[in-house]
Amino acid sequence: MAGLLPAAIAVIVVAAILLAALGVVMACGLSVLAIRGARLDAEWWDSILPGAGAALTRVPSEPCRSSDSGPGGPRST
């Protein structure tokens, strides 16, 4: 029982290191794709995260407003 806490901490640390390494590899892969100008289609995103492809291809129903109006309304100059 005394060695259970250090073992649990070691497992958590190793898992965190592996997850961080996976994040670095994923970021490198996506940056290589971006440099090459490649695009990941909606079907690929749907294979990873169901519903993500539909969110990427959705067109906003309302156009973006001018940047001069913020939370306080239009600025007067």
N, C-alpha and C positions, 0 to 999 in steps of 0.2 A: 504494500500500500504506500510505502514511503517513496518508492521510485516511480509512482504513477504520475505525479504532477510534473516532474522533469521530462518524462517521456511524452506527456501530452504537449508540453511547451515545445519540445523538439519537433514533434509532428507538425504543429502549427507553424513553426518557423520554416521548416522545409517546404510546406505547402505554400506559404507566402512567397518564398523565393522562387518556386516553380511558377506560380501565378504571375509574378513580376516578369520573369523571363519570357513567359508566353505573351505578355503584353508588349514587350520590346520586339519580339519576333513579328507579332501581328502589325505593329506600327511600321516596322521596316518593310514588310510585305506591301502594305497599303501605300507607303510612300514610293516604292518602286513602281507600283501600278500608276500612281499619280504622275510620276516623272515621265513614264512612257505614254501617258495620255489615254490609258485604257479606262473603260467604264465597267462597273459591275452592274449587270442588268437586274431588274426587279425580280426575275426568277431566281437568281443567285441569292439575293437577300431573303426571299421567301423560303429558300431551302435552309437557311440558317435560323432566321426568326420569322415564324409564320405571321403574316400581316404586315411585315416591314416593307415589302415591295410595293404594296398598295399605298402606303403612306408616302413613299418616295415619288410615286407617279401622280399623286393627287395635286390638282391645280387649285390654288386658293380661290375662294368664291368672291373675294373682295380685293381690289388692288391695294398695294401698299400706299399709305398716306405720305405726305411730304414730311421730311425730317424736321421741319421747323415747328411742328406741333408735338409737344411732349405731354407728360402727365398733367401739366397745368394749363393746357390749351395752347392755342397759337400765340407766338411771341409777337409783341408789338414793338416796332423799332422807331 
